[in-house]
């Protein structure tokens, strides 16, 4: 789940609605174009309690997505998708977030908490003939609905009210509604359930893309989607441009896939997110050294701690304490004298350096590699190992997940640069392929 008012991703702690670069070491019937812009982003069981879905790569299930389009996007710290919503359509800016379920838009918010400016785009329900509120009598506004942990409330107008509270105290709240996404005259979704925020500390909405039944992809029956995040520009205010596909991607012939870890619906563990894109991370290398991190650290234990998820809504990668400590130990061994003492970026990342020569530090450390199953590796080349966080400070793009209040490993978007990343929902797998994402523009 992304949050967009701080420089680092912060996990959602409470949901009051419903109930229950980077490179790789290997290498649609209708195309609609919508602009994506950039926005600074705010900053699991044992072997018997999960199973890996073994899917055939030779005979994957065919794509059945009823809507297909390609768009370009600008990338700085988050991906912002402009989508046409309503009848007639109104363009809405949404953070593309593979780590959350409920999509929500800004709906003429009465106020935005300072110091943020008013939203640049705000949906006006009175202008859409397809808009409708969810009444309190709607089944989804009743307690004990699966996938959620706390119920919605009923407002004074007998409408279904929701609130999102984030770890840093910011929030979004409003009513649950139904509305259509109008891609073209021939591609219009049925009314989908989403949040209509009337008060928020953020100026953008969220496009929830996880595996939950009320995510955008589940409600719109999207079988797959993919994106290619370009190398981030180091110049302030200048964003890079990448590519996004909803539905089939013509570049997928070169993708290599890892199967998602799946969890029984009946199995609910306190620290597990069963709706995340959970992948089998096996280990981490720095330079030529494979770090001495037990493989169990990257997979859910009996309480659900330790799952590894791919999240477009998180800027930095985050690791559980055991893995983070081993990474930091190696960084300290290699360049400890150069670390900026006492500095922590976004409350989670303390492997940072002063100065304007990050490539020198990168050469001393070497390449960073995340090892997955089936020989899949994400390679972060040494010349792009450090992330410019401003003020002449560069950090290794890894934070400590426990400082987020999370018990998971999270592969953030900074480590998805110059990759095609495909979420093949129909076949329960994630595909990767090396790419020069900034060169893919039409």
LINFENHU-V627659 format. One record per pair of residues at least 24 apart in sequence whose C-alpha atoms are under 10 Angstrom apart, sorted by sequence separation. I is the first residue (numbers start at 1). J is the second residue. If there is no record, write none. Layout:
I&J + I&J
//
This chain:
134&158 + 135&159 + 136&160 + 152&176 + 172&196 + 173&197 + 174&198 + 192&216 + 222&246 + 223&247 + 224&248 + 225&249 + 297&321 + 298&322 + 327&351 + 358&382 + 359&383 + 361&385 + 362&386 + 133&158 + 134&159 + 135&160 + 136&161 + 172&197 + 173&198 + 174&199 + 222&247 + 223&248 + 224&249 + 297&322 + 298&323 + 324&349 + 358&383 + 359&384 + 361&386 + 93&119 + 133&159 + 134&160 + 135&161 + 171&197 + 172&198 + 173&199 + 174&200 + 192&218 + 193&219 + 222&248 + 226&252 + 281&307 + 282&308 + 297&323 + 335&361 + 358&384 + 359&385 + 93&120 + 133&160 + 134&161 + 172&199 + 173&200 + 192&219 + 273&300 + 280&307 + 281&308 + 334&361 + 335&362 + 358&385 + 359&386 + 387&414 + 92&120 + 93&121 + 133&161 + 171&199 + 172&200 + 173&201 + 191&219 + 192&220 + 272&300 + 279&307 + 280&308 + 281&309 + 294&322 + 295&323 + 358&386 + 368&396 + 386&414 + 92&121 + 93&122 + 171&200 + 172&201 + 190&219 + 191&220 + 217&246 + 271&300 + 272&301 + 278&307 + 279&308 + 280&309 + 293&322 + 294&323 + 319&348 + 335&364 + 357&386 + 358&387 + 385&414 + 91&121 + 92&122 + 93&123 + 170&200 + 171&201 + 172&202 + 189&219 + 190&220 + 271&301 + 272&302 + 274&304 + 277&307 + 278&308 + 279&309 + 293&323 + 316&346 + 318&348 + 334&364 + 335&365 + 358&388 + 385&415 + 10&41 + 11&42 + 90&121 + 91&122 + 92&123 + 170&201 + 171&202 + 172&203 + 189&220 + 269&300 + 271&302 + 272&303 + 273&304 + 276&307 + 277&308 + 278&309 + 279&310 + 292&323 + 293&324 + 318&349 + 334&365 + 384&415 + 8&40 + 9&41 + 10&42 + 11&43 + 90&122 + 91&123 + 163&195 + 169&201 + 170&202 + 188&220 + 189&221 + 269&301 + 270&302 + 271&303 + 272&304 + 273&305 + 276&308 + 277&309 + 278&310 + 291&323 + 293&325 + 316&348 + 317&349 + 333&365 + 334&366 + 356&388 + 7&40 + 8&41 + 9&42 + 10&43 + 90&123 + 162&195 + 164&197 + 172&205 + 269&302 + 270&303 + 271&304 + 272&305 + 274&307 + 276&309 + 277&310 + 278&311 + 293&326 + 316&349 + 331&364 + 332&365 + 353&386 + 361&394 + 384&417 + 5&39 + 6&40 + 7&41 + 8&42 + 9&43 + 43&77 + 89&123 + 90&124 + 161&195 + 162&196 + 163&197 + 269&303 + 270&304 + 271&305 + 272&306 + 273&307 + 275&309 + 276&310 + 277&311 + 292&326 + 293&327 + 331&365 + 352&386 + 353&387 + 358&392 + 362&396 + 380&414 + 4&39 + 5&40 + 6&41 + 7&42 + 8&43 + 28&63 + 32&67 + 34&69 + 35&70 + 36&71 + 37&72 + 38&73 + 39&74 + 40&75 + 41&76 + 42&77 + 90&125 + 141&176 + 160&195 + 161&196 + 162&197 + 268&303 + 269&304 + 270&305 + 271&306 + 272&307 + 276&311 + 291&326 + 292&327 + 330&365 + 331&366 + 351&386 + 352&387 + 353&388 + 356&391 + 357&392 + 358&393 + 380&415 + 4&40 + 5&41 + 6&42 + 7&43 + 31&67 + 32&68 + 33&69 + 34&70 + 35&71 + 36&72 + 37&73 + 38&74 + 39&75 + 40&76 + 41&77 + 42&78 + 140&176 + 161&197 + 163&199 + 164&200 + 268&304 + 269&305 + 271&307 + 273&309 + 291&327 + 352&388 + 355&391 + 356&392 + 357&393 + 358&394 + 379&415 + 380&416 + 3&40 + 4&41 + 5&42 + 6&43 + 28&65 + 29&66 + 30&67 + 31&68 + 32&69 + 33&70 + 34&71 + 35&72 + 36&73 + 37&74 + 38&75 + 39&76 + 40&77 + 41&78 + 86&123 + 90&127 + 163&200 + 267&304 + 352&389 + 354&391 + 355&392 + 356&393 + 357&394 + 358&395 + 378&415 + 379&416 + 380&417 + 3&41 + 4&42 + 5&43 + 29&67 + 30&68 + 31&69 + 32&70 + 33&71 + 34&72 + 35&73 + 36&74 + 37&75 + 38&76 + 39&77 + 40&78 + 41&79 + 85&123 + 86&124 + 87&125 + 89&127 + 90&128 + 261&299 + 291&329 + 354&392 + 355&393 + 356&394 + 358&396 + 378&416 + 380&418 + 2&41 + 3&42 + 4&43 + 28&67 + 29&68 + 30&69 + 31&70 + 32&71 + 33&72 + 34&73 + 35&74 + 36&75 + 37&76 + 38&77 + 39&78 + 40&79 + 82&121 + 86&125 + 88&127 + 89&128 + 181&220 + 261&300 + 284&323 + 291&330 + 353&392 + 354&393 + 355&394 + 378&417 + 2&42 + 3&43 + 28&68 + 29&69 + 30&70 + 31&71 + 38&78 + 39&79 + 40&80 + 87&127 + 88&128 + 89&129 + 135&175 + 136&176 + 180&220 + 283&323 + 353&393 + 354&394 + 379&419 + 2&43 + 28&69 + 37&78 + 38&79 + 39&80 + 86&127 + 87&128 + 88&129 + 89&130 + 134&175 + 135&176 + 286&327 + 289&330 + 327&368 + 352&393 + 353&394 + 354&395 + 370&411 + 378&419 + 28&70 + 37&79 + 38&80 + 86&128 + 87&129 + 88&130 + 133&175 + 134&176 + 135&177 + 284&326 + 285&327 + 352&394 + 353&395 + 36&79 + 37&80 + 38&81 + 85&128 + 86&129 + 87&130 + 133&176 + 134&177 + 284&327 + 287&330 + 346&389 + 351&394 + 352&395 + 353&396 + 36&80 + 37&81 + 86&130 + 87&131 + 132&176 + 133&177 + 134&178 + 286&330 + 345&389 + 351&395 + 352&396 + 35&80 + 36&81 + 37&82 + 85&130 + 86&131 + 132&177 + 133&178 + 285&330 + 286&331 + 350&395 + 351&396 + 352&397 + 370&415 + 35&81 + 36&82 + 85&131 + 101&147 + 131&177 + 132&178 + 133&179 + 261&307 + 349&395 + 350&396 + 351&397 + 352&398 + 369&415 + 34&81 + 35&82 + 36&83 + 131&178 + 132&179 + 261&308 + 349&396 + 350&397 + 351&398 + 368&415 + 34&82 + 35&83 + 130&178 + 131&179 + 132&180 + 261&309 + 345&393 + 349&397 + 350&398 + 351&399 + 33&82 + 34&83 + 130&179 + 131&180 + 260&309 + 345&394 + 349&398 + 350&399 + 33&83 + 34&84 + 129&179 + 130&180 + 343&393 + 345&395 + 348&398 + 349&399 + 350&400 + 128&179 + 129&180 + 130&181 + 344&395 + 348&399 + 349&400 + 125&177 + 128&180 + 345&397 + 347&399 + 348&400 + 349&401 + 140&193 + 340&393 + 345&398 + 346&399 + 347&400 + 348&401 + 41&95 + 125&179 + 340&394 + 345&399 + 348&402 + 349&403 + 378&432 + 38&93 + 39&94 + 340&395 + 344&399 + 348&403 + 376&431 + 377&432 + 378&433 + 379&434 + 35&91 + 37&93 + 39&95 + 339&395 + 347&403 + 348&404 + 376&432 + 377&433 + 378&434 + 34&91 + 36&93 + 37&94 + 38&95 + 113&170 + 346&403 + 347&404 + 376&433 + 35&93 + 36&94 + 37&95 + 113&171 + 346&404 + 36&95 + 132&191 + 134&193 + 36&96 + 112&172 + 130&190 + 131&191 + 133&193 + 134&194 + 215&275 + 130&191 + 131&192 + 132&193 + 133&194 + 134&195 + 102&164 + 133&195 + 212&274 + 213&275 + 133&196 + 211&274 + 212&275 + 109&173 + 148&212 + 210&274 + 211&275 + 212&276 + 109&174 + 147&212 + 210&275 + 211&276 + 331&396 + 106&172 + 146&212 + 147&213 + 209&275 + 210&276 + 211&277 + 105&172 + 106&173 + 107&174 + 146&213 + 147&214 + 209&276 + 210&277 + 9&77 + 104&172 + 106&174 + 107&175 + 209&277 + 328&396 + 8&77 + 9&78 + 104&173 + 105&174 + 7&77 + 104&174 + 328&398 + 7&78 + 104&175 + 125&196 + 316&387 + 327&398 + 104&176 + 124&196 + 4&77 + 103&176 + 104&177 + 123&196 + 4&78 + 102&176 + 122&196 + 123&197 + 324&398 + 3&78 + 122&197 + 324&399 + 325&400 + 2&78 + 122&198 + 287&363 + 324&400 + 287&364 + 289&366 + 323&400 + 324&401 + 287&365 + 288&366 + 289&367 + 290&368 + 321&399 + 322&400 + 324&402 + 286&365 + 287&366 + 288&367 + 289&368 + 290&369 + 316&395 + 317&396 + 318&397 + 319&398 + 320&399 + 321&400 + 286&366 + 287&367 + 288&368 + 289&369 + 290&370 + 316&396 + 317&397 + 318&398 + 319&399 + 320&400 + 321&401 + 119&200 + 122&203 + 285&366 + 286&367 + 287&368 + 288&369 + 290&371 + 316&397 + 317&398 + 318&399 + 319&400 + 320&401 + 321&402 + 118&200 + 121&203 + 122&204 + 285&367 + 286&368 + 287&369 + 315&397 + 316&398 + 317&399 + 318&400 + 319&401 + 320&402 + 321&403 + 118&201 + 119&202 + 120&203 + 121&204 + 122&205 + 229&312 + 285&368 + 286&369 + 315&398 + 316&399 + 317&400 + 318&401 + 319&402 + 320&403 + 116&200 + 117&201 + 118&202 + 119&203 + 120&204 + 121&205 + 284&368 + 285&369 + 286&370 + 316&400 + 317&401 + 318&402 + 17&102 + 116&201 + 117&202 + 118&203 + 119&204 + 227&312 + 284&369 + 285&370 + 318&403 + 324&409 + 112&198 + 113&199 + 115&201 + 116&202 + 117&203 + 118&204 + 119&205 + 283&369 + 284&370 + 285&371 + 318&404 + 320&406 + 321&407 + 323&409 + 12&99 + 109&196 + 110&197 + 111&198 + 112&199 + 113&200 + 114&201 + 115&202 + 116&203 + 283&370 + 284&371 + 319&406 + 320&407 + 321&408 + 11&99 + 12&100 + 107&195 + 108&196 + 109&197 + 110&198 + 111&199 + 112&200 + 113&201 + 114&202 + 282&370 + 283&371 + 284&372 + 318&406 + 319&407 + 320&408 + 321&409 + 11&100 + 103&192 + 104&193 + 105&194 + 106&195 + 107&196 + 108&197 + 109&198 + 110&199 + 111&200 + 112&201 + 113&202 + 281&370 + 282&371 + 283&372 + 318&407 + 319&408 + 320&409 + 91&181 + 103&193 + 104&194 + 105&195 + 106&196 + 107&197 + 108&198 + 109&199 + 110&200 + 111&201 + 112&202 + 113&203 + 281&371 + 282&372 + 283&373 + 318&408 + 319&409 + 320&410 + 4&95 + 89&180 + 90&181 + 91&182 + 102&193 + 103&194 + 104&195 + 105&196 + 106&197 + 107&198 + 108&199 + 109&200 + 112&203 + 280&371 + 281&372 + 282&373 + 318&409 + 319&410 + 3&95 + 86&178 + 87&179 + 88&180 + 89&181 + 90&182 + 102&194 + 103&195 + 104&196 + 105&197 + 106&198 + 107&199 + 280&372 + 281&373 + 317&409 + 318&410 + 319&411 + 2&95 + 86&179 + 87&180 + 88&181 + 89&182 + 101&194 + 102&195 + 103&196 + 104&197 + 105&198 + 106&199 + 279&372 + 280&373 + 284&377 + 317&410 + 318&411 + 1&95 + 2&96 + 3&97 + 85&179 + 86&180 + 87&181 + 88&182 + 89&183 + 106&200 + 109&203 + 279&373 + 280&374 + 283&377 + 284&378 + 285&379 + 286&380 + 287&381 + 316&410 + 317&411 + 318&412 + 1&96 + 2&97 + 85&180 + 86&181 + 87&182 + 89&184 + 281&376 + 282&377 + 287&382 + 315&410 + 316&411 + 317&412 + 1&97 + 2&98 + 84&180 + 85&181 + 86&182 + 106&202 + 281&377 + 286&382 + 314&410 + 315&411 + 316&412 + 317&413 + 1&98 + 2&99 + 84&181 + 85&182 + 86&183 + 106&203 + 314&411 + 315&412 + 316&413 + 317&414 + 1&99 + 2&100 + 83&181 + 84&182 + 85&183 + 105&203 + 106&204 + 107&205 + 312&410 + 313&411 + 314&412 + 315&413 + 316&414 + 317&415 + 1&100 + 83&182 + 84&183 + 105&204 + 106&205 + 308&407 + 309&408 + 310&409 + 311&410 + 312&411 + 313&412 + 314&413 + 315&414 + 316&415 + 317&416 + 1&101 + 83&183 + 84&184 + 104&204 + 105&205 + 106&206 + 306&406 + 307&407 + 308&408 + 309&409 + 310&410 + 311&411 + 312&412 + 313&413 + 314&414 + 315&415 + 316&416 + 1&102 + 87&188 + 104&205 + 105&206 + 210&311 + 305&406 + 306&407 + 307&408 + 308&409 + 309&410 + 310&411 + 311&412 + 312&413 + 315&416 + 86&188 + 103&205 + 104&206 + 105&207 + 209&311 + 305&407 + 306&408 + 307&409 + 308&410 + 309&411 + 310&412 + 311&413 + 312&414 + 85&188 + 86&189 + 103&206 + 104&207 + 209&312 + 304&407 + 305&408 + 306&409 + 307&410 + 308&411 + 309&412 + 310&413 + 312&415 + 84&188 + 85&189 + 102&206 + 103&207 + 104&208 + 209&313 + 303&407 + 304&408 + 305&409 + 306&410 + 312&416 + 86&191 + 101&206 + 102&207 + 103&208 + 208&313 + 310&415 + 311&416 + 100&206 + 101&207 + 102&208 + 103&209 + 207&313 + 310&416 + 100&207 + 101&208 + 102&209 + 206&313 + 300&407 + 99&207 + 100&208 + 101&209 + 102&210 + 300&408 + 94&203 + 95&204 + 96&205 + 97&206 + 98&207 + 99&208 + 100&209 + 101&210 + 299&408 + 300&409 + 312&421 + 93&203 + 94&204 + 95&205 + 96&206 + 97&207 + 98&208 + 99&209 + 100&210 + 101&211 + 102&212 + 298&408 + 299&409 + 5&116 + 93&204 + 94&205 + 95&206 + 96&207 + 97&208 + 98&209 + 99&210 + 100&211 + 101&212 + 102&213 + 103&214 + 297&408 + 298&409 + 310&421 + 92&204 + 93&205 + 94&206 + 95&207 + 96&208 + 97&209 + 98&210 + 99&211 + 100&212 + 101&213 + 102&214 + 103&215 + 297&409 + 298&410 + 92&205 + 93&206 + 94&207 + 95&208 + 96&209 + 97&210 + 98&211 + 101&214 + 102&215 + 103&216 + 310&423 + 69&183 + 92&206 + 93&207 + 94&208 + 101&215 + 102&216 + 258&372 + 259&373 + 68&183 + 100&215 + 101&216 + 257&372 + 258&373 + 259&374 + 67&183 + 100&216 + 101&217 + 257&373 + 258&374 + 67&184 + 98&215 + 101&218 + 257&374 + 258&375 + 147&265 + 256&374 + 257&375 + 258&376 + 67&186 + 68&187 + 146&265 + 256&375 + 257&376 + 67&187 + 256&376 + 310&430 + 18&139 + 19&140 + 66&187 + 67&188 + 147&268 + 256&377 + 18&140 + 19&141 + 66&188 + 67&189 + 17&140 + 18&141 + 19&142 + 20&143 + 66&189 + 81&204 + 17&141 + 18&142 + 19&143 + 20&144 + 80&204 + 81&205 + 83&207 + 17&142 + 18&143 + 19&144 + 20&145 + 43&168 + 80&205 + 81&206 + 17&143 + 18&144 + 19&145 + 20&146 + 42&168 + 80&206 + 81&207 + 147&273 + 18&145 + 19&146 + 20&147 + 80&207 + 147&274 + 17&145 + 18&146 + 19&147 + 20&148 + 147&275 + 281&409 + 18&147 + 19&148 + 20&149 + 18&148 + 19&149 + 20&150 + 278&408 + 281&411 + 17&148 + 18&149 + 19&150 + 20&151 + 278&409 + 16&148 + 17&149 + 18&150 + 19&151 + 278&410 + 279&411 + 15&148 + 16&149 + 17&150 + 18&151 + 19&152 + 277&410 + 15&149 + 16&150 + 17&151 + 18&152 + 272&406 + 273&407 + 14&149 + 15&150 + 16&151 + 17&152 + 18&153 + 271&406 + 272&407 + 273&408 + 14&150 + 15&151 + 16&152 + 17&153 + 271&407 + 272&408 + 15&152 + 16&153 + 270&407 + 271&408 + 18&160 + 17&160 + 18&161 + 17&161 + 18&162 + 16&161 + 17&162 + 16&162 + 17&163 + 277&423 + 15&162 + 16&163 + 17&164 + 15&163 + 16&164 + 79&227 + 277&425 + 14&163 + 15&164 + 16&165 + 34&183 + 14&164 + 15&165 + 33&183 + 79&229 + 278&428 + 279&429 + 13&164 + 14&165 + 15&166 + 32&183 + 78&229 + 277&428 + 278&429 + 279&430 + 12&164 + 13&165 + 14&166 + 32&184 + 65&217 + 232&384 + 236&388 + 277&429 + 278&430 + 12&165 + 13&166 + 14&167 + 67&220 + 76&229 + 231&384 + 234&387 + 235&388 + 277&430 + 11&165 + 12&166 + 13&167 + 66&220 + 67&221 + 68&222 + 73&227 + 75&229 + 76&230 + 234&388 + 236&390 + 11&166 + 12&167 + 13&168 + 32&187 + 65&220 + 66&221 + 67&222 + 70&225 + 72&227 + 73&228 + 74&229 + 75&230 + 76&231 + 77&232 + 232&387 + 233&388 + 234&389 + 235&390 + 10&166 + 11&167 + 12&168 + 13&169 + 65&221 + 66&222 + 67&223 + 68&224 + 69&225 + 70&226 + 71&227 + 72&228 + 73&229 + 74&230 + 75&231 + 76&232 + 232&388 + 234&390 + 10&167 + 11&168 + 14&171 + 16&173 + 30&187 + 64&221 + 65&222 + 66&223 + 68&225 + 70&227 + 73&230 + 75&232 + 76&233 + 9&167 + 10&168 + 17&175 + 64&222 + 65&223 + 74&232 + 75&233 + 76&234 + 12&171 + 17&176 + 63&222 + 64&223 + 65&224 + 42&202 + 63&223 + 64&224 + 65&225 + 76&236 + 62&223 + 63&224 + 76&237 + 6&168 + 61&223 + 76&238 + 77&239 + 3&166 + 5&168 + 75&238 + 76&239 + 79&242 + 81&244 + 260&423 + 2&166 + 3&167 + 6&170 + 39&203 + 74&238 + 75&239 + 76&240 + 255&419 + 257&421 + 260&424 + 1&166 + 3&168 + 5&170 + 39&204 + 74&239 + 75&240 + 76&241 + 79&244 + 255&420 + 256&421 + 257&422 + 259&424 + 260&425 + 4&170 + 73&239 + 74&240 + 75&241 + 254&420 + 255&421 + 256&422 + 257&423 + 262&428 + 3&170 + 73&240 + 74&241 + 75&242 + 255&422 + 257&424 + 260&427 + 261&428 + 3&171 + 73&241 + 74&242 + 75&243 + 252&420 + 259&427 + 260&428 + 261&429 + 72&241 + 73&242 + 74&243 + 251&420 + 252&421 + 259&428 + 260&429 + 72&242 + 73&243 + 252&422 + 258&428 + 259&429 + 260&430 + 71&242 + 72&243 + 73&244 + 249&420 + 257&428 + 258&429 + 259&430 + 71&243 + 72&244 + 257&429 + 258&430 + 259&431 + 70&243 + 71&244 + 72&245 + 100&273 + 249&422 + 256&429 + 257&430 + 258&431 + 70&244 + 71&245 + 99&273 + 101&275 + 248&422 + 256&430 + 257&431 + 258&432 + 69&244 + 70&245 + 71&246 + 100&275 + 101&276 + 242&417 + 247&422 + 255&430 + 256&431 + 257&432 + 69&245 + 70&246 + 99&275 + 100&276 + 242&418 + 244&420 + 246&422 + 247&423 + 248&424 + 255&431 + 256&432 + 257&433 + 68&245 + 69&246 + 70&247 + 98&275 + 99&276 + 243&420 + 244&421 + 245&422 + 246&423 + 247&424 + 254&431 + 255&432 + 256&433 + 68&246 + 69&247 + 70&248 + 98&276 + 99&277 + 244&422 + 254&432 + 255&433 + 256&434 + 67&246 + 68&247 + 69&248 + 70&249 + 98&277 + 252&431 + 254&433 + 255&434 + 66&246 + 67&247 + 68&248 + 69&249 + 252&432 + 253&433 + 254&434 + 65&246 + 66&247 + 67&248 + 68&249 + 252&433 + 65&247 + 232&414 + 251&433 + 64&247 + 65&248 + 231&414 + 63&247 + 64&248 + 229&413 + 230&414 + 231&415 + 251&435 + 63&248 + 229&414 + 231&416 + 232&417 + 62&248 + 229&415 + 230&416 + 231&417 + 232&418 + 229&416 + 230&417 + 231&418 + 228&416 + 229&417 + 230&418 + 231&419 + 227&416 + 228&417 + 229&418 + 230&419 + 227&417 + 228&418 + 229&419 + 230&420 + 227&418 + 228&419 + 229&420 + 227&419 + 228&420 + 229&421 + 227&420 + 228&421 + 226&420 + 227&421 + 228&422 + 242&436 + 243&437 + 226&421 + 227&422 + 242&437 + 243&438 + 5&201 + 6&202 + 225&421 + 226&422 + 227&423 + 241&437 + 242&438 + 243&439 + 4&201 + 5&202 + 40&237 + 225&422 + 226&423 + 240&437 + 241&438 + 242&439 + 243&440 + 4&202 + 5&203 + 224&422 + 225&423 + 226&424 + 240&438 + 241&439 + 242&440 + 243&441 + 3&202 + 4&203 + 5&204 + 38&237 + 57&256 + 224&423 + 225&424 + 241&440 + 242&441 + 243&442 + 4&204 + 38&238 + 39&239 + 57&257 + 223&423 + 224&424 + 225&425 + 241&441 + 3&204 + 4&205 + 38&239 + 57&258 + 223&424 + 224&425 + 3&205 + 4&206 + 37&239 + 38&240 + 55&257 + 57&259 + 222&424 + 223&425 + 224&426 + 3&206 + 37&240 + 38&241 + 55&258 + 56&259 + 222&425 + 223&426 + 224&427 + 2&206 + 37&241 + 54&258 + 55&259 + 221&425 + 222&426 + 223&427 + 224&428 + 226&430 + 228&432 + 1&206 + 36&241 + 53&258 + 54&259 + 55&260 + 221&426 + 223&428 + 224&429 + 225&430 + 226&431 + 228&433 + 230&435 + 231&436 + 2&208 + 36&242 + 52&258 + 53&259 + 54&260 + 224&430 + 226&432 + 228&434 + 229&435 + 230&436 + 231&437 + 232&438 + 1&208 + 22&229 + 36&243 + 52&259 + 53&260 + 54&261 + 218&425 + 228&435 + 229&436 + 230&437 + 231&438 + 1&209 + 21&229 + 22&230 + 36&244 + 52&260 + 53&261 + 217&425 + 228&436 + 229&437 + 230&438 + 1&210 + 21&230 + 22&231 + 51&260 + 52&261 + 53&262 + 228&437 + 229&438 + 230&439 + 21&231 + 34&244 + 51&261 + 52&262 + 53&263 + 99&309 + 227&437 + 228&438 + 230&440 + 21&232 + 33&244 + 50&261 + 51&262 + 52&263 + 98&309 + 99&310 + 100&311 + 33&245 + 50&262 + 51&263 + 98&310 + 99&311 + 100&312 + 228&440 + 32&245 + 49&262 + 50&263 + 51&264 + 98&311 + 99&312 + 100&313 + 210&423 + 31&245 + 32&246 + 49&263 + 50&264 + 97&311 + 98&312 + 99&313 + 209&423 + 211&425 + 31&246 + 49&264 + 96&311 + 97&312 + 98&313 + 99&314 + 210&425 + 31&247 + 96&312 + 97&313 + 98&314 + 28&245 + 30&247 + 50&267 + 95&312 + 96&313 + 97&314 + 211&428 + 28&246 + 29&247 + 45&263 + 49&267 + 95&313 + 28&247 + 29&248 + 28&248 + 28&249 + 28&250 + 45&267 + 44&268 + 45&269 + 44&269 + 44&270 + 45&271 + 52&278 + 27&254 + 44&271 + 45&272 + 52&279 + 26&254 + 27&255 + 44&272 + 52&280 + 26&255 + 27&256 + 44&273 + 26&256 + 44&274 + 24&256 + 79&312 + 44&278 + 78&312 + 79&313 + 77&312 + 78&313 + 77&313 + 78&314 + 168&404 + 77&314 + 78&315 + 167&404 + 77&315 + 167&405 + 76&315 + 77&316 + 20&268 + 47&296 + 50&299 + 46&296 + 50&300 + 45&296 + 49&300 + 50&301 + 47&299 + 49&301 + 50&302 + 44&297 + 46&299 + 47&300 + 48&301 + 49&302 + 44&298 + 45&299 + 46&300 + 47&301 + 48&302 + 49&303 + 50&304 + 44&299 + 45&300 + 46&301 + 47&302 + 49&304 + 44&300 + 45&301 + 46&302 + 44&301 + 45&302 + 46&303 + 44&302 + 45&303 + 46&304 + 44&303 + 45&304 + 46&305 + 44&304 + 45&305 + 44&305 + 45&306 + 44&306 + 45&307 + 44&307 + 44&308 + 43&313 + 42&313 + 43&314 + 41&313 + 42&314 + 43&315 + 41&314 + 42&315 + 43&316 + 41&315 + 1&276 + 40&315 + 41&316 + 9&311 + 11&313 + 43&345 + 10&313 + 11&314 + 43&346 + 9&313 + 10&314 + 42&346 + 43&347 + 8&313 + 9&314 + 10&315 + 43&348 + 8&314 + 9&315 + 7&314 + 8&315 + 9&316 + 7&315 + 8&316 + 9&317 + 2&311 + 4&313 + 7&316 + 8&317 + 9&318 + 1&311 + 2&312 + 3&313 + 4&314 + 1&312 + 2&313 + 3&314 + 4&315 + 99&410 + 1&313 + 2&314 + 3&315 + 1&314 + 2&315 + 98&423 + 79&413 + 78&413 + 10&346 + 77&413 + 78&414 + 8&345 + 9&346 + 10&347 + 77&414 + 7&345 + 8&346 + 10&348 + 75&413 + 76&414 + 7&346 + 8&347 + 9&348 + 6&346 + 7&347 + 8&348 + 8&349 + 75&417 + 25&369 + 22&367 + 24&369 + 22&368 + 23&369 + 24&370 + 22&369 + 26&375 + 27&376 + 25&375 + 26&376 + 27&377 + 25&376 + 26&377 + 24&376 + 25&377 + 26&378 + 24&377 + 25&378 + 26&379 + 23&377 + 24&378 + 25&379 + 23&378 + 24&379 + 25&380 + 22&378 + 23&379 + 24&380 + 21&378 + 22&379 + 23&380 + 24&381 + 21&379 + 22&380 + 23&381 + 21&380 + 22&381 + 21&381 + 22&382 + 21&382 + 22&383 + 43&404 + 63&424 + 65&426 + 21&383 + 22&384 + 63&425 + 64&426 + 21&384 + 22&385 + 44&407 + 61&424 + 63&426 + 21&385 + 44&408 + 60&424 + 61&425 + 62&426 + 63&427 + 21&386 + 44&409 + 61&426 + 62&427 + 60&426 + 61&427 + 72&438 + 60&427 + 59&427 + 72&440 + 73&441 + 72&441 + 57&427 + 71&441 + 72&442 + 56&427 + 71&442 + 55&427 + 57&429 + 54&427 + 55&428 + 53&427 + 54&428 + 55&429 + 53&428 + 54&429 + 52&428 + 53&429 + 7&389 + 9&399 + 11&401 + 8&399 + 10&401 + 13&404 + 22&413 + 12&404 + 13&405 + 22&414 + 23&415 + 24&416 + 27&419 + 10&403 + 11&404 + 12&405 + 13&406 + 21&414 + 22&415 + 23&416 + 24&417 + 10&404 + 11&405 + 12&406 + 21&415 + 22&416 + 23&417 + 24&418 + 9&404 + 10&405 + 11&406 + 21&416 + 22&417 + 23&418 + 24&419 + 8&404 + 10&406 + 21&417 + 22&418 + 23&419 + 24&420 + 21&418 + 22&419 + 23&420 + 21&419 + 9&412 + 27&432 + 26&432 + 27&433 + 26&433 + 27&434 + 24&432 + 25&433 + 26&434 + 27&435 + 23&432 + 24&433 + 25&434 + 23&433 + 24&434 + 23&434 + 24&435 + 22&434 + 23&435 + 22&435 + 23&436 + 22&436 + 21&436
//
